[in-house]
Amino acid sequence: MIGFIGAGNMAEAMIGGLVRGNHVRADRVAASDPRKERLDELRAAFGIEVTNYNREIVQRCDLVVLSVKPQIMDKVLREVGDQMKSGTLVVSIAAGVDTATIEDAVPDGVRVVRAMPNTPALVSAGATAISAGKHASEADMAVAKALFDAVGITVELDEGHLDAVTGLSGSGPAYIFLILEALADAGVKVGLSRRAAQRLAAQTVMGSAKMLLETDEHPGKLKDMVTSPGGTAIAGLHTLEEGGLRTTLINAVETATKRARELGRGGK
C-alpha cells in the first residue's frame, strides 16, 4: 500500500496521476493530513483512504511518500521516524532535505529515495528526478522510478543535483504558467478572445515541448526552423532578447536552486 504523509498540491498531483491513470487502485492509496477538509476533498476526488494520523500511514504502508514542506520535515520525522517498519521504502519529495537527514531518523532496514517531481504529474505529464539514499537498492530505485514513470518521465541523478532540479523542473511549471498568462494577455491585446488566446498559447507551449522531446534536437536548431529572414519570428525574438527573457529565466532557476538549499538547511 502507498501512503502519503502530507496532502498538499504535489501529493494531490501524484495521487491523481496514479489513480486516474489506473496505475494503482484507489483502495491501495492512503493519505494523512491535519486538515480534515483537505482529506475530504481528496477522498471525494479520488476515492482513497484518509486519516489525520501520520503514524497510521507508516504502520500500514510499505511505501511511504513524505510529501510535507521541508520546514516541518524535522517535526514529522520526530513523530513517525521510529515507528517505521523495517523494509519500508521511503520516498521524500521535500525540497532541499537530503537522504542522510531522513536516514538518521528511521530504524535500520528502512531505505530512502529522494525525489523532485512537479505538479504536471496530475495530468500524467510530470518531470521527476530521483536519487538513491545510502541503503537504497537497485530494486528500490526501480520501484521509485515506476511510481513516477506512471505520472510522467523520470531521470536518475546524483543527489547533489537535486536542488538544481528543484530550481528547474520542480519550480518550472510556475514559470511556464506565468509565460502562458503573458502570451494570452498579448493575444487579447492584439484582438483575440481570451479563450482563444489562452488555448492557442497553451497548445503552442505543449507542442513545442513535445517537438523537442521527440526530435531530441537542440532547441536553438528548432528555433531557427521557425525563424525566417526578415520574418515575424525574428522580430519577436529580438524583442524578447532586448527584454532580457533568457537572462531572467536563468536567474530564476538559479535563485530557486539557492532557495532549495536554504530550505534544506532549515531556512524559513
Helices and strands as residue ranges (DSSP letters): E 2-5, H 9-20, G 26-28, E 29-32, H 36-46, E 49-51, H 54-60, E 63-66, G 70-72, H 73-80, G 81-83, E 89-92, H 99-103, E 111-116, G 119-123, E 126-132, H 138-149, E 152-156, G 159-161, H 162-165, I 166-170, H 172-189, H 194-215, H 219-226, H 232-242, H 245-264
